Amino acid sequence: MTEPDIFDEMESAWGRPAVPRPKAGEASSFTISPKSLANLDSLGQGPPDKFTVNGKVCYPSKSFFAWLRSRSSRIN
């Protein structure tokens, strides 16, 4: 049996199909701030999938948590 993936658990706990940028901190257990995410987006380093609703940037949850996972590393 494999160890549960913390990012899968975070996505499950979020329980919504999208992550609005202003809620990125909440969705990521406060590991990234909306401002940092906006800066990374402007550098082309944010989550690859995004869309806007009423001018607010949102990310599909699967894409957001996969991106967050890709930026993590294990500490021994």
Phi and psi restraints in degrees (range 20) as a CNS / XPLOR table:
assign (resid 1 and name C) (resid 2 and name N)
       (resid 2 and name CA) (resid 2 and name C) 1.0 -88.5 20.0 2
assign (resid 2 and name N) (resid 2 and name CA)
       (resid 2 and name C) (resid 3 and name N) 1.0 154.9 20.0 2
assign (resid 2 and name C) (resid 3 and name N)
       (resid 3 and name CA) (resid 3 and name C) 1.0 -69.8 20.0 2
assign (resid 3 and name N) (resid 3 and name CA)
       (resid 3 and name C) (resid 4 and name N) 1.0 139.6 20.0 2
assign (resid 3 and name C) (resid 4 and name N)
       (resid 4 and name CA) (resid 4 and name C) 1.0 -60.7 20.0 2
assign (resid 4 and name N) (resid 4 and name CA)
       (resid 4 and name C) (resid 5 and name N) 1.0 143.0 20.0 2
assign (resid 4 and name C) (resid 5 and name N)
       (resid 5 and name CA) (resid 5 and name C) 1.0 -86.4 20.0 2
assign (resid 5 and name N) (resid 5 and name CA)
       (resid 5 and name C) (resid 6 and name N) 1.0 123.5 20.0 2
assign (resid 5 and name C) (resid 6 and name N)
       (resid 6 and name CA) (resid 6 and name C) 1.0 -59.8 20.0 2
assign (resid 6 and name N) (resid 6 and name CA)
       (resid 6 and name C) (resid 7 and name N) 1.0 -32.8 20.0 2
assign (resid 6 and name C) (resid 7 and name N)
       (resid 7 and name CA) (resid 7 and name C) 1.0 -72.3 20.0 2
assign (resid 7 and name N) (resid 7 and name CA)
       (resid 7 and name C) (resid 8 and name N) 1.0 -33.8 20.0 2
assign (resid 7 and name C) (resid 8 and name N)
       (resid 8 and name CA) (resid 8 and name C) 1.0 -64.5 20.0 2
assign (resid 8 and name N) (resid 8 and name CA)
       (resid 8 and name C) (resid 9 and name N) 1.0 -39.6 20.0 2
assign (resid 8 and name C) (resid 9 and name N)
       (resid 9 and name CA) (resid 9 and name C) 1.0 -65.8 20.0 2
assign (resid 9 and name N) (resid 9 and name CA)
       (resid 9 and name C) (resid 10 and name N) 1.0 -40.8 20.0 2
assign (resid 9 and name C) (resid 10 and name N)
       (resid 10 and name CA) (resid 10 and name C) 1.0 -63.4 20.0 2
assign (resid 10 and name N) (resid 10 and name CA)
       (resid 10 and name C) (resid 11 and name N) 1.0 -43.2 20.0 2
assign (resid 10 and name C) (resid 11 and name N)
       (resid 11 and name CA) (resid 11 and name C) 1.0 -64.0 20.0 2
assign (resid 11 and name N) (resid 11 and name CA)
       (resid 11 and name C) (resid 12 and name N) 1.0 -42.2 20.0 2
assign (resid 11 and name C) (resid 12 and name N)
       (resid 12 and name CA) (resid 12 and name C) 1.0 -63.7 20.0 2
assign (resid 12 and name N) (resid 12 and name CA)
       (resid 12 and name C) (resid 13 and name N) 1.0 -42.7 20.0 2
assign (resid 12 and name C) (resid 13 and name N)
       (resid 13 and name CA) (resid 13 and name C) 1.0 -65.9 20.0 2
assign (resid 13 and name N) (resid 13 and name CA)
       (resid 13 and name C) (resid 14 and name N) 1.0 -35.0 20.0 2
assign (resid 13 and name C) (resid 14 and name N)
       (resid 14 and name CA) (resid 14 and name C) 1.0 -62.8 20.0 2
assign (resid 14 and name N) (resid 14 and name CA)
       (resid 14 and name C) (resid 15 and name N) 1.0 -47.5 20.0 2
assign (resid 14 and name C) (resid 15 and name N)
       (resid 15 and name CA) (resid 15 and name C) 1.0 64.7 20.0 2
assign (resid 15 and name N) (resid 15 and name CA)
       (resid 15 and name C) (resid 16 and name N) 1.0 21.4 20.0 2
assign (resid 15 and name C) (resid 16 and name N)
       (resid 16 and name CA) (resid 16 and name C) 1.0 -126.8 20.0 2
assign (resid 16 and name N) (resid 16 and name CA)
       (resid 16 and name C) (resid 17 and name N) 1.0 154.5 20.0 2
assign (resid 16 and name C) (resid 17 and name N)
       (resid 17 and name CA) (resid 17 and name C) 1.0 -74.6 20.0 2
assign (resid 17 and name N) (resid 17 and name CA)
       (resid 17 and name C) (resid 18 and name N) 1.0 -16.9 20.0 2
assign (resid 17 and name C) (resid 18 and name N)
       (resid 18 and name CA) (resid 18 and name C) 1.0 -140.8 20.0 2
assign (resid 18 and name N) (resid 18 and name CA)
       (resid 18 and name C) (resid 19 and name N) 1.0 156.2 20.0 2
assign (resid 18 and name C) (resid 19 and name N)
       (resid 19 and name CA) (resid 19 and name C) 1.0 -117.3 20.0 2
assign (resid 19 and name N) (resid 19 and name CA)
       (resid 19 and name C) (resid 20 and name N) 1.0 108.0 20.0 2
assign (resid 19 and name C) (resid 20 and name N)
       (resid 20 and name CA) (resid 20 and name C) 1.0 -69.4 20.0 2
assign (resid 20 and name N) (resid 20 and name CA)
       (resid 20 and name C) (resid 21 and name N) 1.0 140.4 20.0 2
assign (resid 20 and name C) (resid 21 and name N)
       (resid 21 and name CA) (resid 21 and name C) 1.0 -51.1 20.0 2
assign (resid 21 and name N) (resid 21 and name CA)
       (resid 21 and name C) (resid 22 and name N) 1.0 -42.1 20.0 2
assign (resid 21 and name C) (resid 22 and name N)
       (resid 22 and name CA) (resid 22 and name C) 1.0 -61.5 20.0 2
assign (resid 22 and name N) (resid 22 and name CA)
       (resid 22 and name C) (resid 23 and name N) 1.0 -18.5 20.0 2
assign (resid 22 and name C) (resid 23 and name N)
       (resid 23 and name CA) (resid 23 and name C) 1.0 -103.0 20.0 2
assign (resid 23 and name N) (resid 23 and name CA)
       (resid 23 and name C) (resid 24 and name N) 1.0 8.6 20.0 2
assign (resid 23 and name C) (resid 24 and name N)
       (resid 24 and name CA) (resid 24 and name C) 1.0 -58.9 20.0 2
assign (resid 24 and name N) (resid 24 and name CA)
       (resid 24 and name C) (resid 25 and name N) 1.0 -38.9 20.0 2
assign (resid 24 and name C) (resid 25 and name N)
       (resid 25 and name CA) (resid 25 and name C) 1.0 -61.4 20.0 2
assign (resid 25 and name N) (resid 25 and name CA)
       (resid 25 and name C) (resid 26 and name N) 1.0 -48.6 20.0 2
assign (resid 25 and name C) (resid 26 and name N)
       (resid 26 and name CA) (resid 26 and name C) 1.0 -61.1 20.0 2
assign (resid 26 and name N) (resid 26 and name CA)
       (resid 26 and name C) (resid 27 and name N) 1.0 -45.9 20.0 2
assign (resid 26 and name C) (resid 27 and name N)
       (resid 27 and name CA) (resid 27 and name C) 1.0 -64.4 20.0 2
assign (resid 27 and name N) (resid 27 and name CA)
       (resid 27 and name C) (resid 28 and name N) 1.0 -33.0 20.0 2
assign (resid 27 and name C) (resid 28 and name N)
       (resid 28 and name CA) (resid 28 and name C) 1.0 -97.1 20.0 2
assign (resid 28 and name N) (resid 28 and name CA)
       (resid 28 and name C) (resid 29 and name N) 1.0 19.3 20.0 2
assign (resid 28 and name C) (resid 29 and name N)
       (resid 29 and name CA) (resid 29 and name C) 1.0 55.4 20.0 2
assign (resid 29 and name N) (resid 29 and name CA)
       (resid 29 and name C) (resid 30 and name N) 1.0 36.7 20.0 2
assign (resid 29 and name C) (resid 30 and name N)
       (resid 30 and name CA) (resid 30 and name C) 1.0 61.6 20.0 2
assign (resid 30 and name N) (resid 30 and name CA)
       (resid 30 and name C) (resid 31 and name N) 1.0 33.0 20.0 2
assign (resid 30 and name C) (resid 31 and name N)
       (resid 31 and name CA) (resid 31 and name C) 1.0 -89.2 20.0 2
assign (resid 31 and name N) (resid 31 and name CA)
       (resid 31 and name C) (resid 32 and name N) 1.0 -14.0 20.0 2
assign (resid 31 and name C) (resid 32 and name N)
       (resid 32 and name CA) (resid 32 and name C) 1.0 -144.9 20.0 2
assign (resid 32 and name N) (resid 32 and name CA)
       (resid 32 and name C) (resid 33 and name N) 1.0 139.8 20.0 2
assign (resid 32 and name C) (resid 33 and name N)
       (resid 33 and name CA) (resid 33 and name C) 1.0 -93.7 20.0 2
assign (resid 33 and name N) (resid 33 and name CA)
       (resid 33 and name C) (resid 34 and name N) 1.0 155.7 20.0 2
assign (resid 33 and name C) (resid 34 and name N)
       (resid 34 and name CA) (resid 34 and name C) 1.0 -56.9 20.0 2
assign (resid 34 and name N) (resid 34 and name CA)
       (resid 34 and name C) (resid 35 and name N) 1.0 -37.4 20.0 2
assign (resid 34 and name C) (resid 35 and name N)
       (resid 35 and name CA) (resid 35 and name C) 1.0 -66.1 20.0 2
assign (resid 35 and name N) (resid 35 and name CA)
       (resid 35 and name C) (resid 36 and name N) 1.0 -44.3 20.0 2
assign (resid 35 and name C) (resid 36 and name N)
       (resid 36 and name CA) (resid 36 and name C) 1.0 -61.9 20.0 2
assign (resid 36 and name N) (resid 36 and name CA)
       (resid 36 and name C) (resid 37 and name N) 1.0 -40.3 20.0 2
assign (resid 36 and name C) (resid 37 and name N)
       (resid 37 and name CA) (resid 37 and name C) 1.0 -63.8 20.0 2
assign (resid 37 and name N) (resid 37 and name CA)
       (resid 37 and name C) (resid 38 and name N) 1.0 -41.5 20.0 2
assign (resid 37 and name C) (resid 38 and name N)
       (resid 38 and name CA) (resid 38 and name C) 1.0 -62.3 20.0 2
assign (resid 38 and name N) (resid 38 and name CA)
       (resid 38 and name C) (resid 39 and name N) 1.0 -42.1 20.0 2
assign (resid 38 and name C) (resid 39 and name N)
       (resid 39 and name CA) (resid 39 and name C) 1.0 -63.3 20.0 2
assign (resid 39 and name N) (resid 39 and name CA)
       (resid 39 and name C) (resid 40 and name N) 1.0 -44.0 20.0 2
assign (resid 39 and name C) (resid 40 and name N)
       (resid 40 and name CA) (resid 40 and name C) 1.0 -63.4 20.0 2
assign (resid 40 and name N) (resid 40 and name CA)
       (resid 40 and name C) (resid 41 and name N) 1.0 -40.3 20.0 2
assign (resid 40 and name C) (resid 41 and name N)
       (resid 41 and name CA) (resid 41 and name C) 1.0 -58.7 20.0 2
assign (resid 41 and name N) (resid 41 and name CA)
       (resid 41 and name C) (resid 42 and name N) 1.0 -42.8 20.0 2
assign (resid 41 and name C) (resid 42 and name N)
       (resid 42 and name CA) (resid 42 and name C) 1.0 -66.6 20.0 2
assign (resid 42 and name N) (resid 42 and name CA)
       (resid 42 and name C) (resid 43 and name N) 1.0 -23.1 20.0 2
assign (resid 42 and name C) (resid 43 and name N)
       (resid 43 and name CA) (resid 43 and name C) 1.0 -91.8 20.0 2
assign (resid 43 and name N) (resid 43 and name CA)
       (resid 43 and name C) (resid 44 and name N) 1.0 -0.2 20.0 2
assign (resid 43 and name C) (resid 44 and name N)
       (resid 44 and name CA) (resid 44 and name C) 1.0 76.6 20.0 2
assign (resid 44 and name N) (resid 44 and name CA)
       (resid 44 and name C) (resid 45 and name N) 1.0 21.3 20.0 2
assign (resid 44 and name C) (resid 45 and name N)
       (resid 45 and name CA) (resid 45 and name C) 1.0 -113.7 20.0 2
assign (resid 45 and name N) (resid 45 and name CA)
       (resid 45 and name C) (resid 46 and name N) 1.0 6.4 20.0 2
assign (resid 45 and name C) (resid 46 and name N)
       (resid 46 and name CA) (resid 46 and name C) 1.0 -83.7 20.0 2
assign (resid 46 and name N) (resid 46 and name CA)
       (resid 46 and name C) (resid 47 and name N) 1.0 -175.0 20.0 2
assign (resid 46 and name C) (resid 47 and name N)
       (resid 47 and name CA) (resid 47 and name C) 1.0 -55.3 20.0 2
assign (resid 47 and name N) (resid 47 and name CA)
       (resid 47 and name C) (resid 48 and name N) 1.0 139.2 20.0 2
assign (resid 47 and name C) (resid 48 and name N)
       (resid 48 and name CA) (resid 48 and name C) 1.0 -69.0 20.0 2
assign (resid 48 and name N) (resid 48 and name CA)
       (resid 48 and name C) (resid 49 and name N) 1.0 -29.3 20.0 2
assign (resid 48 and name C) (resid 49 and name N)
       (resid 49 and name CA) (resid 49 and name C) 1.0 -103.1 20.0 2
assign (resid 49 and name N) (resid 49 and name CA)
       (resid 49 and name C) (resid 50 and name N) 1.0 128.2 20.0 2
assign (resid 49 and name C) (resid 50 and name N)
       (resid 50 and name CA) (resid 50 and name C) 1.0 -153.8 20.0 2
assign (resid 50 and name N) (resid 50 and name CA)
       (resid 50 and name C) (resid 51 and name N) 1.0 160.1 20.0 2
assign (resid 50 and name C) (resid 51 and name N)
       (resid 51 and name CA) (resid 51 and name C) 1.0 -151.0 20.0 2
assign (resid 51 and name N) (resid 51 and name CA)
       (resid 51 and name C) (resid 52 and name N) 1.0 166.8 20.0 2
assign (resid 51 and name C) (resid 52 and name N)
       (resid 52 and name CA) (resid 52 and name C) 1.0 -117.3 20.0 2
assign (resid 52 and name N) (resid 52 and name CA)
       (resid 52 and name C) (resid 53 and name N) 1.0 147.5 20.0 2
assign (resid 52 and name C) (resid 53 and name N)
       (resid 53 and name CA) (resid 53 and name C) 1.0 -133.1 20.0 2
assign (resid 53 and name N) (resid 53 and name CA)
       (resid 53 and name C) (resid 54 and name N) 1.0 119.3 20.0 2
assign (resid 53 and name C) (resid 54 and name N)
       (resid 54 and name CA) (resid 54 and name C) 1.0 50.4 20.0 2
assign (resid 54 and name N) (resid 54 and name CA)
       (resid 54 and name C) (resid 55 and name N) 1.0 39.1 20.0 2
assign (resid 54 and name C) (resid 55 and name N)
       (resid 55 and name CA) (resid 55 and name C) 1.0 80.6 20.0 2
assign (resid 55 and name N) (resid 55 and name CA)
       (resid 55 and name C) (resid 56 and name N) 1.0 -0.3 20.0 2
assign (resid 55 and name C) (resid 56 and name N)
       (resid 56 and name CA) (resid 56 and name C) 1.0 -99.0 20.0 2
assign (resid 56 and name N) (resid 56 and name CA)
       (resid 56 and name C) (resid 57 and name N) 1.0 131.4 20.0 2
assign (resid 56 and name C) (resid 57 and name N)
       (resid 57 and name CA) (resid 57 and name C) 1.0 -75.9 20.0 2
assign (resid 57 and name N) (resid 57 and name CA)
       (resid 57 and name C) (resid 58 and name N) 1.0 134.2 20.0 2
assign (resid 57 and name C) (resid 58 and name N)
       (resid 58 and name CA) (resid 58 and name C) 1.0 -131.8 20.0 2
assign (resid 58 and name N) (resid 58 and name CA)
       (resid 58 and name C) (resid 59 and name N) 1.0 158.0 20.0 2
assign (resid 58 and name C) (resid 59 and name N)
       (resid 59 and name CA) (resid 59 and name C) 1.0 -127.4 20.0 2
assign (resid 59 and name N) (resid 59 and name CA)
       (resid 59 and name C) (resid 60 and name N) 1.0 136.9 20.0 2
assign (resid 59 and name C) (resid 60 and name N)
       (resid 60 and name CA) (resid 60 and name C) 1.0 -58.7 20.0 2
assign (resid 60 and name N) (resid 60 and name CA)
       (resid 60 and name C) (resid 61 and name N) 1.0 136.3 20.0 2
assign (resid 60 and name C) (resid 61 and name N)
       (resid 61 and name CA) (resid 61 and name C) 1.0 -54.4 20.0 2
assign (resid 61 and name N) (resid 61 and name CA)
       (resid 61 and name C) (resid 62 and name N) 1.0 -45.8 20.0 2
assign (resid 61 and name C) (resid 62 and name N)
       (resid 62 and name CA) (resid 62 and name C) 1.0 -58.2 20.0 2
assign (resid 62 and name N) (resid 62 and name CA)
       (resid 62 and name C) (resid 63 and name N) 1.0 -43.4 20.0 2
assign (resid 62 and name C) (resid 63 and name N)
       (resid 63 and name CA) (resid 63 and name C) 1.0 -66.8 20.0 2
assign (resid 63 and name N) (resid 63 and name CA)
       (resid 63 and name C) (resid 64 and name N) 1.0 -44.0 20.0 2
assign (resid 63 and name C) (resid 64 and name N)
       (resid 64 and name CA) (resid 64 and name C) 1.0 -61.1 20.0 2
assign (resid 64 and name N) (resid 64 and name CA)
       (resid 64 and name C) (resid 65 and name N) 1.0 -48.1 20.0 2
assign (resid 64 and name C) (resid 65 and name N)
       (resid 65 and name CA) (resid 65 and name C) 1.0 -72.8 20.0 2
assign (resid 65 and name N) (resid 65 and name CA)
       (resid 65 and name C) (resid 66 and name N) 1.0 -31.5 20.0 2
assign (resid 65 and name C) (resid 66 and name N)
       (resid 66 and name CA) (resid 66 and name C) 1.0 -65.1 20.0 2
assign (resid 66 and name N) (resid 66 and name CA)
       (resid 66 and name C) (resid 67 and name N) 1.0 -41.9 20.0 2
assign (resid 66 and name C) (resid 67 and name N)
       (resid 67 and name CA) (resid 67 and name C) 1.0 -63.5 20.0 2
assign (resid 67 and name N) (resid 67 and name CA)
       (resid 67 and name C) (resid 68 and name N) 1.0 -44.7 20.0 2
assign (resid 67 and name C) (resid 68 and name N)
       (resid 68 and name CA) (resid 68 and name C) 1.0 -60.1 20.0 2
assign (resid 68 and name N) (resid 68 and name CA)
       (resid 68 and name C) (resid 69 and name N) 1.0 -43.9 20.0 2
assign (resid 68 and name C) (resid 69 and name N)
       (resid 69 and name CA) (resid 69 and name C) 1.0 -58.6 20.0 2
assign (resid 69 and name N) (resid 69 and name CA)
       (resid 69 and name C) (resid 70 and name N) 1.0 -42.1 20.0 2
assign (resid 69 and name C) (resid 70 and name N)
       (resid 70 and name CA) (resid 70 and name C) 1.0 -65.8 20.0 2
assign (resid 70 and name N) (resid 70 and name CA)
       (resid 70 and name C) (resid 71 and name N) 1.0 -20.0 20.0 2
assign (resid 70 and name C) (resid 71 and name N)
       (resid 71 and name CA) (resid 71 and name C) 1.0 -95.6 20.0 2
assign (resid 71 and name N) (resid 71 and name CA)
       (resid 71 and name C) (resid 72 and name N) 1.0 4.6 20.0 2
assign (resid 71 and name C) (resid 72 and name N)
       (resid 72 and name CA) (resid 72 and name C) 1.0 -102.3 20.0 2
assign (resid 72 and name N) (resid 72 and name CA)
       (resid 72 and name C) (resid 73 and name N) 1.0 161.7 20.0 2
assign (resid 72 and name C) (resid 73 and name N)
       (resid 73 and name CA) (resid 73 and name C) 1.0 -145.9 20.0 2
assign (resid 73 and name N) (resid 73 and name CA)
       (resid 73 and name C) (resid 74 and name N) 1.0 149.7 20.0 2
assign (resid 73 and name C) (resid 74 and name N)
       (resid 74 and name CA) (resid 74 and name C) 1.0 -81.8 20.0 2
assign (resid 74 and name N) (resid 74 and name CA)
       (resid 74 and name C) (resid 75 and name N) 1.0 138.0 20.0 2
assign (resid 74 and name C) (resid 75 and name N)
       (resid 75 and name CA) (resid 75 and name C) 1.0 -106.3 20.0 2
assign (resid 75 and name N) (resid 75 and name CA)
       (resid 75 and name C) (resid 76 and name N) 1.0 126.6 20.0 2
